[in-house]
Amino acid sequence: MNAPTVRDVALRAGVSPMTASRALQLSSKVAADTRARVFAAAAELGYRPNELARNLRLGRSTGLIGLVVTNLANPFYSQVALGIEAVAREHGLKVILGNTAEDVERERRLVEEFALRRIDGLIVVPAGGDHSHLALQKLGVPVVLAARPPSNLAADCVLVDDFGGAREATMRLITGGRRRAGFLGLPAAAWTGSERFRGFCVALNEAGIAVDERYVRRGQRTIEDAEKACRELLALVEPPDALFCANSRNTLGAFRAIRATGADVELAGFDDFELADVLGVPLILVAYDPEELGREAARLLIGRLDAKSGAAESPPRRLVVPTTIRTYGGTPSR
């Protein structure tokens, strides 16, 4: 069977061969929706540019793997990248990095560009809830997702125990005597946001405490937004006496608000962070190893690249990085 050509891709996508060729070269003259249709057709047909196909016939590897993250300013992603780079280096591979800023269209373009750079594999911390545009397997590029599970995509993934960590930290607040627990969290659409909120809710339900929606604020992405949300909670006639924060930025924002108001509020949060021990307040923090998450993602990807490992054609795998609880400033109590 002959390898598919640009003409075959054009026919499948319903465009001219010239348009298909320009789309595959990421020409700005081709509309984004048309480019996406051409890449989808190329994936369905298993089309590869001639240069890449020639490298494959000669058994050549580019020695590059791509890493796409949502926010390079977040220290979590730099640690994940360090873990990936360490394993890649052991196997003679180099990592190229892209940042999406949680923009799905930007992610789509980055992935297309990486594919054209002839990367050997791809690790993605995905944005959005539909990951079908990451299906590069038909182009011979294995994909592994990190921190979020795949949706509309068959791919390996490595997750943090978001649910278990949030549940355990919230239970620590409750066993310390607190009964009016609030939640400062991430958008509900985000996997980490929904799983950490679920862990918070389950811990309350197991203790016979109803979740009070008055004490729930979701969607804060910055320390400033979290501080504002926390001040709103503290200004209630009957404010919460404890807060679980879904990430370090929400924890730091809550700390600022609590320190400024002098409120008697116990504080717990997901993500350990530097200098947590010098803030001078009791803290319960969910800790895990982001570098290990990166290492595991790289190992899964290399397993897919190594036909001898037996993993190349195996069903998608899911690994979970465990969490632990750390306390600072003494054990919080009522």
N, C-alpha and C positions, 0 to 999 in steps of 0.2 A: 504494500500500500504506500503510495507516494505521500511525502510530508505535505501538510497544508501550506498553501501559498497566501500571499497578501490578497490575491484575487478571491480565494476561498473565504478569507476573513471578511472582505468587503461584501461578498454575496450574503454571508450569514448576517452581517450587521445592517444590510440594506443601504449601503453607501457605495460611492465610487472607489475603485482601487487607489486613486490619488488621495482621496479623503482618508481612506484606511491607512495608507502609508504615512500621511502627515500626522494622523492621530497617534500612531505607534511611535512617532518621533517627538511626541508631546508638543506639536506645533500650536502656537497661540491662535492660529487662524481657524482651529477646529473648536467648536463649542464643547463645553464640559460634558453635556449629556451625550453628545455624539461620540466623544472620546471614550466615555464610560461604556457605551454600547459596543464600540470596536474592541475594547479590551475584554469585554465579556465574551464576545464572539471568538477572540483569539484564545481565551481560556477554554472555551467549550471545544474548540477544534484541536487544542494542543499545539497551537502555532508558536514558533519561536523565530526571532529575526535570524537571518542567514549566518551572521557572525557568531551568534550564540550556538546555533545548531552545529556549525563547523567545530567550535570548541568542544562540544559534547561528543561529536564523532571521533575527535582526536583524544578524548579522555581528559581534557583539560578542565581544571577548576579555577575559578577566579580567586578563591581564597578569601572571599568577602561574605560576611553575614550582615544583614541590616537589623537595626534596632529602632523602633518607632515608639515614642512615649508621648504622654499628653501634656507634661509640664516640666521642663528642664529646671525651673526654679525650685522645684520641690526636691529636698535632699533625698527623699525616698528613691527617686529615679536615678540619681547619680550613684547610689549604693547598688541598686539593681544592675546598672551598667557596669560597675566594677566587677560584680560577680560573673556577669556574662563574659566580660573581656578576659578575666582570669582563665576561664575554661576554654574560651576560643584560642587564647595564646598557647595553651598546652597542646592544641591540635593544629597549630600552624595557621590559624585563621585570624583575620582582622575584622573589626567591627566598624561600620559606618552608622551614624546616628542622625535621626530626624525627630523634630518636635511638632506636634499637631495643635497644641493649645486647645485641646478638646474639640477641634473642628473636624467633623467627619469628612467634609469635602477636601480639606487640606490633607487629611490622612489618606484619602483615596489617591490624590496626586502624588504624595510621597511614595506610596506603595508602587504606583505605576513607574515612577522614576527609578526606584530601586530595582524593579524587575528589569528595566531596560539597561541598567548597569551590570546585569548578569550576576547578581548576587547568588550565592549558593543556597541561602536559607534566610528566613525572616522571623524575628521575634517582635511582637506587637503588644503594647498596652493599649487596648482599643478604646476609641471614643464612640459614643452612640450605642444603640441597642441592636443594630443589624450589622453583622460582620461578613455578609456574603461577598462583599467586594474584596475580601482578603483571600479568597479561594485561588491561590496560585499553584496548587498542586498539579493541575493539568499543564502548567508551564514548567513543571519539574522543580518547583521551588517549594520546599516544605515550610509550613508556618506553625509557630508556637505562640500561644497567647499567654500573657503574664498578668496576674492580679485580677483579671476578669474572665469569666468563662465564655466560650464561643456561643454565638447565636446565629442560626442559619449558616453554620460552617462546621465541617468536620475537621477538628484540629486538636492537637495536644494543648494542655494548659497547666499552669502552675498558679495556685491560689494561696492566699493567707487564710487562716481560720478566723475569718471576720465574725461569724456568728458566735463561735465558742469564746473568743476573746471578749467580745462585748457582753455576753451573758455573764461570764465570770467576774468582770469588773463591776458590773451593775449589782451582782449578788454581794460583792464586798461592801458596796455602799449600804445595802439593805441590812446586812448583818451588823453593820456599825450603828444601826439604830435609825437610819433615815427612812422616811415614809413618803415624802413628796418629791420624787425624783423627776428631774427634767432632762431633756435631750437636746443637744445642739449638734446638728448633723449635716450630712451631705445631701445633695438632691436625691429624691426617691428613685429617679430613673437610673442612677448609678448603682452597679452591683454592690460595691463596698458600702454605699449609703443604705441600701435596702437590707443587706445582711446584718450590718451593725445595729440598725434600728430593730430588726427582728430579734437579735440577741437581747437587746435592752428590754423589749416587750415581754419576751419569754421569761426573763429573770423576774420581772415584776409580777407576772401572772402566777409563777410558781410560788411567790411569796404571798399570794392573795391580795395583791395591790393592783387596782385598775390603772391603766395608762390614762393620764389626764392630758388631753390635747392642749389645754391651756399652757402646759409646760413644754411643748414641743416646737422647736424652730429648726427648719431644714433649708438647705440651699446656700449656707454661708461658705464662701470660698476663700475669704481673706480674714486675717486677724481682726481687722477693723470691723468687718461685717459681723463677726462672732461677738465682739465686745458690745456692739450695738444691740444684737439679739439678746445677749445675756442681761444687759441693763433693762431691757423691756420685761424680762421675766422677773428680775429683782424688784421692779416697780409695781408688780401686782399686789393686790390687797393681801393675799396669802401666797407669798412667793415660794418657789421650790426650796427645799432644804438640802438638796443634792443635785448634782449635774453629771451626766455622762456625755462626753464630747467625742464625736466620731473621728476626729483626727487632731493632729498637733496644733493646727492653726485655730481650730475651735477651742481647744484647751487653753491656749495662750490668750485668746480673746476673752474667754471666761475669767481667767486669772486676773487680767487687767480690771475687768468690771468688778469682780469680788474684792480685789485689793482697794479699788477706789471708793467703794461703798461701805466696806467693812462688814459685809453680810456674812452671816453664819451659814455657809454653804460648803458641803464636802464636795470635792472635785475628783472625777475620774475621767480618763481619756484613752483613746486608741492612739498608738504610736508613742514610743519612748522618744525623748529628744535630749540633745546636749543641754547641760546646765539645769536640768529638771531638779537636781538635788540642791541647788542654791537659791531657789525661789522663796524658800522660807515658809512654805505652806505644805500641809499634808497632801500628797498626791497618790492616786492609784493609777498606774499606767499599764496598758497592754503593750508588751514588747514582743518583737520577732526579729528575724534576721533578713533584711532586704537583700543582702548579698547572696544569701543561700537561695532565695527565690530566683535571683538571676542565674546562679550556678545551675540550679535544677532545670531552668528553662533552656539554658545552653546545652546541657546534657541531653535533654529530650530532642533538641534540634539536631545535634550531632548524631544521635541514634538514628534519626530519619535519614541523615546524609550517608551514613555508613551501612551499605547494603549487607555487609557481613554480620551486622549486629542482630539481624532478624527483626528489627523494629520498623524497617522501611515500609512494610505493607501491613503492619499490625493495626488494630482498631485504635481510635483516639484514646489517649491516656490523660488522667487528671491526677495531679499531685497536690497535696495541701501542706503548706509550711505551718508548723505549730506555733502557738503563742504562749507566753508566760506573763505572770503578773508581777510587777515591781512596785514597791511602795517607797515614797520619799517623805522626809520630814516626820517620820513616825507613823504608826498605824492610825488612820483616821478613826475617830469615835465621836459619839454625840456628847 
